Every structure is written in structure tokens, then in C-alpha cells.
Amino acid sequence: MDPEDLQPKRLPDSLQALAKEDISLLGVDELKERITLLTDEIARSEAMIASKQGSLSEAEAVFKK
């Protein structure tokens, strides 16, 4: 295990800024577009998690043999 894996991860500044944005000024269409973009980003993140978990499982299988 990498020592870096043990360190707490900081959210990128862009994610923190996104969470703090005042969305009360956005219109319905803008909010829907925002949801679409965020949903796409969630799917991308979930795909990366699945990829990394698959790689980890493969590595563990190799070393258990």
C-alpha cells in the first residue's frame, strides 16, 4: 500500500467551490443543466471506482496464488 493512500484526501478546490455556490439565482433550465452535468460526473466517478476496484481485485488474486 502506498503511504499516499493512508493520507486523508482533500477535495479539489473546484468541488468545494461548487458546493458553496449560491444556486438560488439560477433558473429552472440552468438547474436542470447543472443536474445533468453533475449526474454525468457521478457516473464518471463511479466508473473510475469500478475500474480501480477491478484492478485491486486482480492484483490481490495474483498475490494470493
mmCIF file of the N, C-alpha and C atoms, coordinates in Angstrom:
data_MODEL
# 
_entry.id   MODEL 
# 
loop_
_atom_site.group_PDB 
_atom_site.id 
_atom_site.type_symbol 
_atom_site.label_atom_id 
_atom_site.label_alt_id 
_atom_site.label_comp_id 
_atom_site.label_asym_id 
_atom_site.label_entity_id 
_atom_site.label_seq_id 
_atom_site.pdbx_PDB_ins_code 
_atom_site.Cartn_x 
_atom_site.Cartn_y 
_atom_site.Cartn_z 
_atom_site.occupancy 
_atom_site.B_iso_or_equiv 
_atom_site.pdbx_formal_charge 
_atom_site.auth_seq_id 
_atom_site.auth_comp_id 
_atom_site.auth_asym_id 
_atom_site.auth_atom_id 
_atom_site.pdbx_PDB_model_num 
ATOM 1   N N  . MET A 1 1  ? 0.854   -1.175  0.000   1.00 0.00 ? 1  MET A N  1 
ATOM 2   C CA . MET A 1 1  ? 0.000   0.000   0.000   1.00 0.00 ? 1  MET A CA 1 
ATOM 3   C C  . MET A 1 1  ? 0.897   1.234   0.000   1.00 0.00 ? 1  MET A C  1 
ATOM 4   N N  . ASP A 1 2  ? 0.527   2.182   -0.800  1.00 0.00 ? 2  ASP A N  1 
ATOM 5   C CA . ASP A 1 2  ? 1.250   3.439   -0.898  1.00 0.00 ? 2  ASP A CA 1 
ATOM 6   C C  . ASP A 1 2  ? 1.003   4.281   0.346   1.00 0.00 ? 2  ASP A C  1 
ATOM 7   N N  . PRO A 1 3  ? 2.025   4.910   0.915   1.00 0.00 ? 3  PRO A N  1 
ATOM 8   C CA . PRO A 1 3  ? 1.786   5.802   2.058   1.00 0.00 ? 3  PRO A CA 1 
ATOM 9   C C  . PRO A 1 3  ? 0.798   6.912   1.722   1.00 0.00 ? 3  PRO A C  1 
ATOM 10  N N  . GLU A 1 4  ? 0.771   7.285   0.447   1.00 0.00 ? 4  GLU A N  1 
ATOM 11  C CA . GLU A 1 4  ? -0.164  8.323   -0.007  1.00 0.00 ? 4  GLU A CA 1 
ATOM 12  C C  . GLU A 1 4  ? -1.612  7.889   0.200   1.00 0.00 ? 4  GLU A C  1 
ATOM 13  N N  . ASP A 1 5  ? -1.870  6.570   0.099   1.00 0.00 ? 5  ASP A N  1 
ATOM 14  C CA . ASP A 1 5  ? -3.224  6.060   0.294   1.00 0.00 ? 5  ASP A CA 1 
ATOM 15  C C  . ASP A 1 5  ? -3.714  6.240   1.725   1.00 0.00 ? 5  ASP A C  1 
ATOM 16  N N  . LEU A 1 6  ? -2.795  6.358   2.655   1.00 0.00 ? 6  LEU A N  1 
ATOM 17  C CA . LEU A 1 6  ? -3.153  6.498   4.061   1.00 0.00 ? 6  LEU A CA 1 
ATOM 18  C C  . LEU A 1 6  ? -3.466  7.942   4.447   1.00 0.00 ? 6  LEU A C  1 
ATOM 19  N N  . GLN A 1 7  ? -3.052  8.876   3.606   1.00 0.00 ? 7  GLN A N  1 
ATOM 20  C CA . GLN A 1 7  ? -3.273  10.292  3.880   1.00 0.00 ? 7  GLN A CA 1 
ATOM 21  C C  . GLN A 1 7  ? -4.712  10.674  3.541   1.00 0.00 ? 7  GLN A C  1 
ATOM 22  N N  . PRO A 1 8  ? -5.326  11.527  4.367   1.00 0.00 ? 8  PRO A N  1 
ATOM 23  C CA . PRO A 1 8  ? -6.680  11.974  4.023   1.00 0.00 ? 8  PRO A CA 1 
ATOM 24  C C  . PRO A 1 8  ? -6.644  12.759  2.716   1.00 0.00 ? 8  PRO A C  1 
ATOM 25  N N  . LYS A 1 9  ? -7.621  12.498  1.893   1.00 0.00 ? 9  LYS A N  1 
ATOM 26  C CA . LYS A 1 9  ? -7.699  13.175  0.596   1.00 0.00 ? 9  LYS A CA 1 
ATOM 27  C C  . LYS A 1 9  ? -8.434  14.491  0.751   1.00 0.00 ? 9  LYS A C  1 
ATOM 28  N N  . ARG A 1 10 ? -7.898  15.516  0.130   1.00 0.00 ? 10 ARG A N  1 
ATOM 29  C CA . ARG A 1 10 ? -8.549  16.822  0.096   1.00 0.00 ? 10 ARG A CA 1 
ATOM 30  C C  . ARG A 1 10 ? -9.376  16.920  -1.164  1.00 0.00 ? 10 ARG A C  1 
ATOM 31  N N  . LEU A 1 11 ? -10.573 17.396  -1.029  1.00 0.00 ? 11 LEU A N  1 
ATOM 32  C CA . LEU A 1 11 ? -11.382 17.626  -2.220  1.00 0.00 ? 11 LEU A CA 1 
ATOM 33  C C  . LEU A 1 11 ? -10.750 18.739  -3.038  1.00 0.00 ? 11 LEU A C  1 
ATOM 34  N N  . PRO A 1 12 ? -10.740 18.582  -4.341  1.00 0.00 ? 12 PRO A N  1 
ATOM 35  C CA . PRO A 1 12 ? -10.224 19.688  -5.154  1.00 0.00 ? 12 PRO A CA 1 
ATOM 36  C C  . PRO A 1 12 ? -10.991 20.973  -4.858  1.00 0.00 ? 12 PRO A C  1 
ATOM 37  N N  . ASP A 1 13 ? -10.295 22.078  -4.933  1.00 0.00 ? 13 ASP A N  1 
ATOM 38  C CA . ASP A 1 13 ? -10.912 23.379  -4.656  1.00 0.00 ? 13 ASP A CA 1 
ATOM 39  C C  . ASP A 1 13 ? -12.158 23.608  -5.502  1.00 0.00 ? 13 ASP A C  1 
ATOM 40  N N  . SER A 1 14 ? -12.152 23.088  -6.732  1.00 0.00 ? 14 SER A N  1 
ATOM 41  C CA . SER A 1 14 ? -13.306 23.296  -7.608  1.00 0.00 ? 14 SER A CA 1 
ATOM 42  C C  . SER A 1 14 ? -14.550 22.618  -7.047  1.00 0.00 ? 14 SER A C  1 
ATOM 43  N N  . LEU A 1 15 ? -14.392 21.453  -6.398  1.00 0.00 ? 15 LEU A N  1 
ATOM 44  C CA . LEU A 1 15 ? -15.548 20.782  -5.800  1.00 0.00 ? 15 LEU A CA 1 
ATOM 45  C C  . LEU A 1 15 ? -16.054 21.532  -4.582  1.00 0.00 ? 15 LEU A C  1 
ATOM 46  N N  . GLN A 1 16 ? -15.136 22.063  -3.802  1.00 0.00 ? 16 GLN A N  1 
ATOM 47  C CA . GLN A 1 16 ? -15.546 22.843  -2.638  1.00 0.00 ? 16 GLN A CA 1 
ATOM 48  C C  . GLN A 1 16 ? -16.268 24.112  -3.071  1.00 0.00 ? 16 GLN A C  1 
ATOM 49  N N  . ALA A 1 17 ? -15.768 24.751  -4.109  1.00 0.00 ? 17 ALA A N  1 
ATOM 50  C CA . ALA A 1 17 ? -16.407 25.962  -4.620  1.00 0.00 ? 17 ALA A CA 1 
ATOM 51  C C  . ALA A 1 17 ? -17.793 25.642  -5.172  1.00 0.00 ? 17 ALA A C  1 
ATOM 52  N N  . LEU A 1 18 ? -17.898 24.527  -5.856  1.00 0.00 ? 18 LEU A N  1 
ATOM 53  C CA . LEU A 1 18 ? -19.180 24.109  -6.421  1.00 0.00 ? 18 LEU A CA 1 
ATOM 54  C C  . LEU A 1 18 ? -20.222 23.913  -5.322  1.00 0.00 ? 18 LEU A C  1 
ATOM 55  N N  . ALA A 1 19 ? -19.812 23.306  -4.224  1.00 0.00 ? 19 ALA A N  1 
ATOM 56  C CA . ALA A 1 19 ? -20.732 23.043  -3.122  1.00 0.00 ? 19 ALA A CA 1 
ATOM 57  C C  . ALA A 1 19 ? -21.165 24.329  -2.419  1.00 0.00 ? 19 ALA A C  1 
ATOM 58  N N  . LYS A 1 20 ? -20.371 25.371  -2.540  1.00 0.00 ? 20 LYS A N  1 
ATOM 59  C CA . LYS A 1 20 ? -20.679 26.639  -1.853  1.00 0.00 ? 20 LYS A CA 1 
ATOM 60  C C  . LYS A 1 20 ? -21.410 27.638  -2.746  1.00 0.00 ? 20 LYS A C  1 
ATOM 61  N N  . GLU A 1 21 ? -21.568 27.309  -4.020  1.00 0.00 ? 21 GLU A N  1 
ATOM 62  C CA . GLU A 1 21 ? -22.214 28.249  -4.934  1.00 0.00 ? 21 GLU A CA 1 
ATOM 63  C C  . GLU A 1 21 ? -23.645 28.553  -4.513  1.00 0.00 ? 21 GLU A C  1 
ATOM 64  N N  . ASP A 1 22 ? -24.042 29.787  -4.703  1.00 0.00 ? 22 ASP A N  1 
ATOM 65  C CA . ASP A 1 22 ? -25.423 30.193  -4.444  1.00 0.00 ? 22 ASP A CA 1 
ATOM 66  C C  . ASP A 1 22 ? -26.241 29.847  -5.686  1.00 0.00 ? 22 ASP A C  1 
ATOM 67  N N  . ILE A 1 23 ? -26.998 28.775  -5.591  1.00 0.00 ? 23 ILE A N  1 
ATOM 68  C CA . ILE A 1 23 ? -27.767 28.348  -6.760  1.00 0.00 ? 23 ILE A CA 1 
ATOM 69  C C  . ILE A 1 23 ? -29.165 28.961  -6.783  1.00 0.00 ? 23 ILE A C  1 
ATOM 70  N N  . SER A 1 24 ? -29.476 29.780  -5.800  1.00 0.00 ? 24 SER A N  1 
ATOM 71  C CA . SER A 1 24 ? -30.805 30.383  -5.744  1.00 0.00 ? 24 SER A CA 1 
ATOM 72  C C  . SER A 1 24 ? -31.039 31.354  -6.896  1.00 0.00 ? 24 SER A C  1 
ATOM 73  N N  . LEU A 1 25 ? -29.970 31.821  -7.505  1.00 0.00 ? 25 LEU A N  1 
ATOM 74  C CA . LEU A 1 25 ? -30.101 32.773  -8.610  1.00 0.00 ? 25 LEU A CA 1 
ATOM 75  C C  . LEU A 1 25 ? -30.261 32.089  -9.970  1.00 0.00 ? 25 LEU A C  1 
ATOM 76  N N  . LEU A 1 26 ? -30.112 30.760  -10.002 1.00 0.00 ? 26 LEU A N  1 
ATOM 77  C CA . LEU A 1 26 ? -30.215 30.038  -11.266 1.00 0.00 ? 26 LEU A CA 1 
ATOM 78  C C  . LEU A 1 26 ? -31.670 29.775  -11.624 1.00 0.00 ? 26 LEU A C  1 
ATOM 79  N N  . GLY A 1 27 ? -31.925 29.768  -12.917 1.00 0.00 ? 27 GLY A N  1 
ATOM 80  C CA . GLY A 1 27 ? -33.261 29.450  -13.400 1.00 0.00 ? 27 GLY A CA 1 
ATOM 81  C C  . GLY A 1 27 ? -33.463 27.946  -13.471 1.00 0.00 ? 27 GLY A C  1 
ATOM 82  N N  . VAL A 1 28 ? -34.673 27.538  -13.763 1.00 0.00 ? 28 VAL A N  1 
ATOM 83  C CA . VAL A 1 28 ? -35.019 26.118  -13.822 1.00 0.00 ? 28 VAL A CA 1 
ATOM 84  C C  . VAL A 1 28 ? -34.157 25.397  -14.857 1.00 0.00 ? 28 VAL A C  1 
ATOM 85  N N  . ASP A 1 29 ? -34.028 25.963  -16.051 1.00 0.00 ? 29 ASP A N  1 
ATOM 86  C CA . ASP A 1 29 ? -33.236 25.317  -17.100 1.00 0.00 ? 29 ASP A CA 1 
ATOM 87  C C  . ASP A 1 29 ? -31.767 25.202  -16.694 1.00 0.00 ? 29 ASP A C  1 
ATOM 88  N N  . GLU A 1 30 ? -31.259 26.230  -16.056 1.00 0.00 ? 30 GLU A N  1 
ATOM 89  C CA . GLU A 1 30 ? -29.868 26.189  -15.595 1.00 0.00 ? 30 GLU A CA 1 
ATOM 90  C C  . GLU A 1 30 ? -29.676 25.131  -14.506 1.00 0.00 ? 30 GLU A C  1 
ATOM 91  N N  . LEU A 1 31 ? -30.644 25.011  -13.632 1.00 0.00 ? 31 LEU A N  1 
ATOM 92  C CA . LEU A 1 31 ? -30.569 23.995  -12.584 1.00 0.00 ? 31 LEU A CA 1 
ATOM 93  C C  . LEU A 1 31 ? -30.634 22.587  -13.184 1.00 0.00 ? 31 LEU A C  1 
ATOM 94  N N  . LYS A 1 32 ? -31.491 22.401  -14.185 1.00 0.00 ? 32 LYS A N  1 
ATOM 95  C CA . LYS A 1 32 ? -31.590 21.096  -14.848 1.00 0.00 ? 32 LYS A CA 1 
ATOM 96  C C  . LYS A 1 32 ? -30.273 20.758  -15.553 1.00 0.00 ? 32 LYS A C  1 
ATOM 97  N N  . GLU A 1 33 ? -29.666 21.743  -16.194 1.00 0.00 ? 33 GLU A N  1 
ATOM 98  C CA . GLU A 1 33 ? -28.384 21.522  -16.860 1.00 0.00 ? 33 GLU A CA 1 
ATOM 99  C C  . GLU A 1 33 ? -27.310 21.174  -15.835 1.00 0.00 ? 33 GLU A C  1 
ATOM 100 N N  . ARG A 1 34 ? -27.345 21.848  -14.713 1.00 0.00 ? 34 ARG A N  1 
ATOM 101 C CA . ARG A 1 34 ? -26.389 21.575  -13.625 1.00 0.00 ? 34 ARG A CA 1 
ATOM 102 C C  . ARG A 1 34 ? -26.543 20.136  -13.134 1.00 0.00 ? 34 ARG A C  1 
ATOM 103 N N  . ILE A 1 35 ? -27.788 19.702  -12.953 1.00 0.00 ? 35 ILE A N  1 
ATOM 104 C CA . ILE A 1 35 ? -28.048 18.329  -12.512 1.00 0.00 ? 35 ILE A CA 1 
ATOM 105 C C  . ILE A 1 35 ? -27.531 17.331  -13.538 1.00 0.00 ? 35 ILE A C  1 
ATOM 106 N N  . THR A 1 36 ? -27.747 17.608  -14.809 1.00 0.00 ? 36 THR A N  1 
ATOM 107 C CA . THR A 1 36 ? -27.257 16.719  -15.866 1.00 0.00 ? 36 THR A CA 1 
ATOM 108 C C  . THR A 1 36 ? -25.738 16.604  -15.812 1.00 0.00 ? 36 THR A C  1 
ATOM 109 N N  . LEU A 1 37 ? -25.055 17.733  -15.681 1.00 0.00 ? 37 LEU A N  1 
ATOM 110 C CA . LEU A 1 37 ? -23.594 17.720  -15.617 1.00 0.00 ? 37 LEU A CA 1 
ATOM 111 C C  . LEU A 1 37 ? -23.092 16.984  -14.372 1.00 0.00 ? 37 LEU A C  1 
ATOM 112 N N  . LEU A 1 38 ? -23.739 17.214  -13.252 1.00 0.00 ? 38 LEU A N  1 
ATOM 113 C CA . LEU A 1 38 ? -23.335 16.544  -12.015 1.00 0.00 ? 38 LEU A CA 1 
ATOM 114 C C  . LEU A 1 38 ? -23.606 15.038  -12.090 1.00 0.00 ? 38 LEU A C  1 
ATOM 115 N N  . THR A 1 39 ? -24.730 14.667  -12.687 1.00 0.00 ? 39 THR A N  1 
ATOM 116 C CA . THR A 1 39 ? -25.055 13.246  -12.858 1.00 0.00 ? 39 THR A CA 1 
ATOM 117 C C  . THR A 1 39 ? -24.016 12.568  -13.742 1.00 0.00 ? 39 THR A C  1 
ATOM 118 N N  . ASP A 1 40 ? -23.601 13.250  -14.798 1.00 0.00 ? 40 ASP A N  1 
ATOM 119 C CA . ASP A 1 40 ? -22.558 12.708  -15.679 1.00 0.00 ? 40 ASP A CA 1 
ATOM 120 C C  . ASP A 1 40 ? -21.236 12.547  -14.926 1.00 0.00 ? 40 ASP A C  1 
ATOM 121 N N  . GLU A 1 41 ? -20.925 13.501  -14.072 1.00 0.00 ? 41 GLU A N  1 
ATOM 122 C CA . GLU A 1 41 ? -19.690 13.431  -13.290 1.00 0.00 ? 41 GLU A CA 1 
ATOM 123 C C  . GLU A 1 41 ? -19.754 12.302  -12.264 1.00 0.00 ? 41 GLU A C  1 
ATOM 124 N N  . ILE A 1 42 ? -20.911 12.092  -11.683 1.00 0.00 ? 42 ILE A N  1 
ATOM 125 C CA . ILE A 1 42 ? -21.086 10.978  -10.749 1.00 0.00 ? 42 ILE A CA 1 
ATOM 126 C C  . ILE A 1 42 ? -20.869 9.654   -11.479 1.00 0.00 ? 42 ILE A C  1 
ATOM 127 N N  . ALA A 1 43 ? -21.444 9.516   -12.663 1.00 0.00 ? 43 ALA A N  1 
ATOM 128 C CA . ALA A 1 43 ? -21.269 8.286   -13.454 1.00 0.00 ? 43 ALA A CA 1 
ATOM 129 C C  . ALA A 1 43 ? -19.802 8.073   -13.795 1.00 0.00 ? 43 ALA A C  1 
ATOM 130 N N  . ARG A 1 44 ? -19.105 9.132   -14.143 1.00 0.00 ? 44 ARG A N  1 
ATOM 131 C CA . ARG A 1 44 ? -17.677 9.041   -14.464 1.00 0.00 ? 44 ARG A CA 1 
ATOM 132 C C  . ARG A 1 44 ? -16.882 8.603   -13.239 1.00 0.00 ? 44 ARG A C  1 
ATOM 133 N N  . SER A 1 45 ? -17.217 9.157   -12.081 1.00 0.00 ? 45 SER A N  1 
ATOM 134 C CA . SER A 1 45 ? -16.539 8.798   -10.838 1.00 0.00 ? 45 SER A CA 1 
ATOM 135 C C  . SER A 1 45 ? -16.823 7.347   -10.460 1.00 0.00 ? 45 SER A C  1 
ATOM 136 N N  . GLU A 1 46 ? -18.070 6.914   -10.626 1.00 0.00 ? 46 GLU A N  1 
ATOM 137 C CA . GLU A 1 46 ? -18.419 5.529   -10.314 1.00 0.00 ? 46 GLU A CA 1 
ATOM 138 C C  . GLU A 1 46 ? -17.697 4.554   -11.233 1.00 0.00 ? 46 GLU A C  1 
ATOM 139 N N  . ALA A 1 47 ? -17.548 4.918   -12.506 1.00 0.00 ? 47 ALA A N  1 
ATOM 140 C CA . ALA A 1 47 ? -16.819 4.075   -13.445 1.00 0.00 ? 47 ALA A CA 1 
ATOM 141 C C  . ALA A 1 47 ? -15.350 3.961   -13.040 1.00 0.00 ? 47 ALA A C  1 
ATOM 142 N N  . MET A 1 48 ? -14.765 5.045   -12.566 1.00 0.00 ? 48 MET A N  1 
ATOM 143 C CA . MET A 1 48 ? -13.373 5.015   -12.123 1.00 0.00 ? 48 MET A CA 1 
ATOM 144 C C  . MET A 1 48 ? -13.226 4.151   -10.878 1.00 0.00 ? 48 MET A C  1 
ATOM 145 N N  . ILE A 1 49 ? -14.181 4.246   -9.967  1.00 0.00 ? 49 ILE A N  1 
ATOM 146 C CA . ILE A 1 49 ? -14.155 3.396   -8.768  1.00 0.00 ? 49 ILE A CA 1 
ATOM 147 C C  . ILE A 1 49 ? -14.200 1.930   -9.170  1.00 0.00 ? 49 ILE A C  1 
ATOM 148 N N  . ALA A 1 50 ? -15.100 1.580   -10.073 1.00 0.00 ? 50 ALA A N  1 
ATOM 149 C CA . ALA A 1 50 ? -15.222 0.195   -10.523 1.00 0.00 ? 50 ALA A CA 1 
ATOM 150 C C  . ALA A 1 50 ? -13.930 -0.276  -11.173 1.00 0.00 ? 50 ALA A C  1 
ATOM 151 N N  . SER A 1 51 ? -13.320 0.585   -11.961 1.00 0.00 ? 51 SER A N  1 
ATOM 152 C CA . SER A 1 51 ? -12.058 0.240   -12.616 1.00 0.00 ? 51 SER A CA 1 
ATOM 153 C C  . SER A 1 51 ? -10.958 -0.010  -11.597 1.00 0.00 ? 51 SER A C  1 
ATOM 154 N N  . LYS A 1 52 ? -10.873 0.856   -10.614 1.00 0.00 ? 52 LYS A N  1 
ATOM 155 C CA . LYS A 1 52 ? -9.829  0.722   -9.588  1.00 0.00 ? 52 LYS A CA 1 
ATOM 156 C C  . LYS A 1 52 ? -10.082 -0.500  -8.716  1.00 0.00 ? 52 LYS A C  1 
ATOM 157 N N  . GLN A 1 53 ? -11.323 -0.788  -8.407  1.00 0.00 ? 53 GLN A N  1 
ATOM 158 C CA . GLN A 1 53 ? -11.628 -1.972  -7.604  1.00 0.00 ? 53 GLN A CA 1 
ATOM 159 C C  . GLN A 1 53 ? -11.303 -3.236  -8.384  1.00 0.00 ? 53 GLN A C  1 
ATOM 160 N N  . GLY A 1 54 ? -11.558 -3.214  -9.682  1.00 0.00 ? 54 GLY A N  1 
ATOM 161 C CA . GLY A 1 54 ? -11.227 -4.362  -10.525 1.00 0.00 ? 54 GLY A CA 1 
ATOM 162 C C  . GLY A 1 54 ? -9.733  -4.596  -10.560 1.00 0.00 ? 54 GLY A C  1 
ATOM 163 N N  . SER A 1 55 ? -8.976  -3.532  -10.688 1.00 0.00 ? 55 SER A N  1 
ATOM 164 C CA . SER A 1 55 ? -7.517  -3.640  -10.705 1.00 0.00 ? 55 SER A CA 1 
ATOM 165 C C  . SER A 1 55 ? -6.999  -4.171  -9.377  1.00 0.00 ? 55 SER A C  1 
ATOM 166 N N  . LEU A 1 56 ? -7.579  -3.711  -8.290  1.00 0.00 ? 56 LEU A N  1 
ATOM 167 C CA . LEU A 1 56 ? -7.172  -4.161  -6.964  1.00 0.00 ? 56 LEU A CA 1 
ATOM 168 C C  . LEU A 1 56 ? -7.474  -5.645  -6.791  1.00 0.00 ? 56 LEU A C  1 
ATOM 169 N N  . SER A 1 57 ? -8.662  -6.068  -7.226  1.00 0.00 ? 57 SER A N  1 
ATOM 170 C CA . SER A 1 57 ? -9.038  -7.481  -7.127  1.00 0.00 ? 57 SER A CA 1 
ATOM 171 C C  . SER A 1 57 ? -8.098  -8.357  -7.948  1.00 0.00 ? 57 SER A C  1 
ATOM 172 N N  . GLU A 1 58 ? -7.733  -7.895  -9.135  1.00 0.00 ? 58 GLU A N  1 
ATOM 173 C CA . GLU A 1 58 ? -6.812  -8.649  -9.979  1.00 0.00 ? 58 GLU A CA 1 
ATOM 174 C C  . GLU A 1 58 ? -5.443  -8.768  -9.317  1.00 0.00 ? 58 GLU A C  1 
ATOM 175 N N  . ALA A 1 59 ? -4.969  -7.682  -8.736  1.00 0.00 ? 59 ALA A N  1 
ATOM 176 C CA . ALA A 1 59 ? -3.667  -7.700  -8.071  1.00 0.00 ? 59 ALA A CA 1 
ATOM 177 C C  . ALA A 1 59 ? -3.693  -8.635  -6.860  1.00 0.00 ? 59 ALA A C  1 
ATOM 178 N N  . GLU A 1 60 ? -4.768  -8.582  -6.092  1.00 0.00 ? 60 GLU A N  1 
ATOM 179 C CA . GLU A 1 60 ? -4.881  -9.456  -4.930  1.00 0.00 ? 60 GLU A CA 1 
ATOM 180 C C  . GLU A 1 60 ? -4.916  -10.917 -5.361  1.00 0.00 ? 60 GLU A C  1 
ATOM 181 N N  . ALA A 1 61 ? -5.600  -11.205 -6.452  1.00 0.00 ? 61 ALA A N  1 
ATOM 182 C CA . ALA A 1 61 ? -5.673  -12.590 -6.945  1.00 0.00 ? 61 ALA A CA 1 
ATOM 183 C C  . ALA A 1 61 ? -4.297  -13.098 -7.351  1.00 0.00 ? 61 ALA A C  1 
ATOM 184 N N  . VAL A 1 62 ? -3.490  -12.258 -7.948  1.00 0.00 ? 62 VAL A N  1 
ATOM 185 C CA . VAL A 1 62 ? -2.150  -12.651 -8.374  1.00 0.00 ? 62 VAL A CA 1 
ATOM 186 C C  . VAL A 1 62 ? -1.282  -12.988 -7.168  1.00 0.00 ? 62 VAL A C  1 
ATOM 187 N N  . PHE A 1 63 ? -1.362  -12.182 -6.134  1.00 0.00 ? 63 PHE A N  1 
ATOM 188 C CA . PHE A 1 63 ? -0.504  -12.374 -4.977  1.00 0.00 ? 63 PHE A CA 1 
ATOM 189 C C  . PHE A 1 63 ? -0.985  -13.485 -4.045  1.00 0.00 ? 63 PHE A C  1 
ATOM 190 N N  . LYS A 1 64 ? -2.248  -13.882 -4.151  1.00 0.00 ? 64 LYS A N  1 
ATOM 191 C CA . LYS A 1 64 ? -2.776  -14.956 -3.311  1.00 0.00 ? 64 LYS A CA 1 
ATOM 192 C C  . LYS A 1 64 ? -2.433  -16.332 -3.871  1.00 0.00 ? 64 LYS A C  1 
ATOM 193 N N  . LYS A 1 65 ? -2.032  -16.393 -5.135  1.00 0.00 ? 65 LYS A N  1 
ATOM 194 C CA . LYS A 1 65 ? -1.756  -17.682 -5.775  1.00 0.00 ? 65 LYS A CA 1 
ATOM 195 C C  . LYS A 1 65 ? -0.514  -18.304 -5.244  1.00 0.00 ? 65 LYS A C  1 
# 
